[in-house]
Amino acid sequence: MRKTIKIDELRKMINGRVLSSRDGANEERVALINLLSKILHDTGNYQGFMYLDSHDMKNSLGRSVGINTEDGLPLEDYVARFENTDSTRVKYI
C-alpha cells in the first residue's frame, strides 16, 4: 500500500517545530528548513518564507527571533533588524 503525506500538512508540521523548538536546537532547525525548502521547490509549492519576530515567539520554548521588529526601529535599518537574530527562526508560507 502506498502512503503519502500532503505537502501543506508537512509545511505546517515543520513550521510548528521550528517555532516551538528551544534556542539551542539550531542544527535541527537547519535540517528541517532545508528539507522543507527542497520539497516545496521540487513540488512547485514554494511561496517564500517569513522571519519569526518576538510576537510570533511569544508562546515558544525559545526566545531567539529571526527579525527584530521593536517599535521605533526604522523599517529601512536592515542592520538593526537582523542584529543578534537567528536565521533558522522562519515560517514557510
C-alpha positions in Angstrom: 0.0 0.0 0.0 1.3 3.4 -1.0 1.4 6.1 1.7 1.6 9.8 1.0 1.5 13.0 3.0 0.0 16.3 2.0 2.6 19.0 1.4 0.6 21.6 3.3 0.5 19.2 6.4 4.2 18.8 6.2 4.8 22.5 5.9 2.6 23.2 9.0 4.3 20.4 11.0 7.8 21.7 10.3 6.8 25.4 10.8 5.4 24.3 14.2 8.6 22.5 15.1 10.8 25.4 14.1 8.6 27.8 16.1 8.4 25.7 19.3 12.0 24.5 19.5 14.4 25.6 22.1 17.1 28.1 21.2 19.9 25.5 21.2 18.3 23.4 18.5 19.8 25.3 15.6 21.1 22.2 13.8 17.7 20.6 14.0 16.1 23.7 12.6 18.6 23.9 9.8 17.9 20.3 8.8 14.1 20.8 8.9 14.1 24.0 6.9 16.5 22.7 4.3 14.3 19.6 3.8 11.1 21.6 3.6 12.6 24.1 1.2 13.8 21.3 -1.1 10.4 19.5 -1.0 8.5 22.8 -1.6 10.7 23.7 -4.5 10.7 20.2 -6.1 6.9 20.0 -5.9 6.2 23.6 -7.2 4.8 24.6 -3.8 7.4 27.1 -2.7 5.9 30.5 -1.9 8.6 32.0 0.2 9.2 32.4 3.9 9.0 35.0 6.7 11.3 35.5 9.7 9.7 35.0 13.0 9.6 38.0 15.3 9.1 38.4 19.1 5.3 38.4 18.6 5.5 35.0 16.8 7.8 33.6 19.5 5.6 34.7 22.5 4.4 31.2 23.4 7.5 29.3 22.2 10.1 27.4 24.3 12.7 29.5 22.6 13.3 33.2 22.7 15.6 33.8 19.7 13.9 35.6 16.8 14.6 35.8 13.0 14.0 39.5 12.8 13.8 42.4 15.2 10.5 44.3 14.9 10.6 46.5 18.0 8.6 49.7 17.9 10.6 52.7 16.9 13.1 50.7 14.9 13.2 52.3 11.4 12.0 49.8 8.7 15.0 50.7 6.5 17.5 49.9 9.3 18.3 46.4 8.0 21.4 46.0 10.1 19.4 46.6 13.3 16.6 44.4 12.2 19.0 41.4 11.9 21.4 42.1 14.8 21.6 39.2 17.2 19.0 37.2 15.4 18.7 33.5 14.5 18.3 32.9 10.7 16.7 29.5 11.5 13.6 31.1 13.0 11.5 31.1 9.9 8.0 30.3 8.8 7.3 28.9 5.3 4.2 30.3 3.5 
